[in-house]
Amino acid sequence: DCIAGKTSARLKLCVESVVRDRKPDLVVVLGSCLIEMIGEDIAASLAGLSRRLDTPIRFLKTSGLKCSPEQTMLDMLWSELADWVLRREERAGRSRDAAGGEVFVFGLPASLGPPGELRSVLDHCGLKLNVAFPASASLEDWMRLARAQAVFVVDRSAYPRVTGRLEAGGIDVIEVPLPIGLGQSRTFFDRIAGRFGKQAEARKALSGAVTAVRRDIASFRKKY
């Protein structure tokens, strides 16, 4: 089939099997180098299948022939997810902030460890933190993201497609620094809490930790 340039028939059988057995909300098909080489129009075949199965099916060209970095491929995948959930919410006519005061932070590295301080500060402000995006987010997370008023992004230059799609959907995209060190952490919380009119509450919650850090810095400078 590959030599003859006729892979769509088998692909359709595969996708039909997935839809029948798993009943997914969304199917994403990733195109390989082989698809680029034989030049078959997989997107058109899947579009017809999507209508027949009444299931959203997205085709992404992710072949290595384009010499694109992994981050670009991931940004493309996540932008497709964002596009799908935003269109779904638009069709349903749901209003913004139906996520109930949830704060969505996009791109916070898992290496920072459990976000205990982040959660405690935002809890003090009456806000709920979700830092799963993008890699660890479930489909339910993405659905809630589509109904947010604002999304806070660490290094938006790494996610141009997905942030652009969120902004096109009427969601504020606000860049924040990594919450590492005193200055960056205060800016991080100021921007998030300030967006919800809770900056004073956030600073109050941080006051004890800020005082302790400044005391430690002063002590260090005296010694060295």
Salt bridges, closest charged atoms under 4 A:
ASP1 OD2 - ARG10 NE 2.38
GLU16 OE2 - ARG52 NH2 2.35
ASP21 OD1 - ARG20 NE 3.52
GLU80 OE1 - ARG58 NH1 2.51
ASP83 OD2 - ARG58 NH2 3.03
ASP83 OD2 - ARG87 NE 3.03
ASP83 OD1 - ARG165 NE 2.65
GLU89 OE2 - ARG88 NH1 3.80
GLU89 OE2 - ARG94 NH1 3.18
GLU89 OE1 - ARG147 NE 3.73
GLU102 OE1 - ARG144 NE 2.80
ASP141 OD1 - ARG144 NH2 2.72
GLU167 OE1 - ARG156 NH2 3.14
ASP172 OD2 - ARG195 NH2 3.05
ASP190 OD2 - ARG203 NH2 2.87
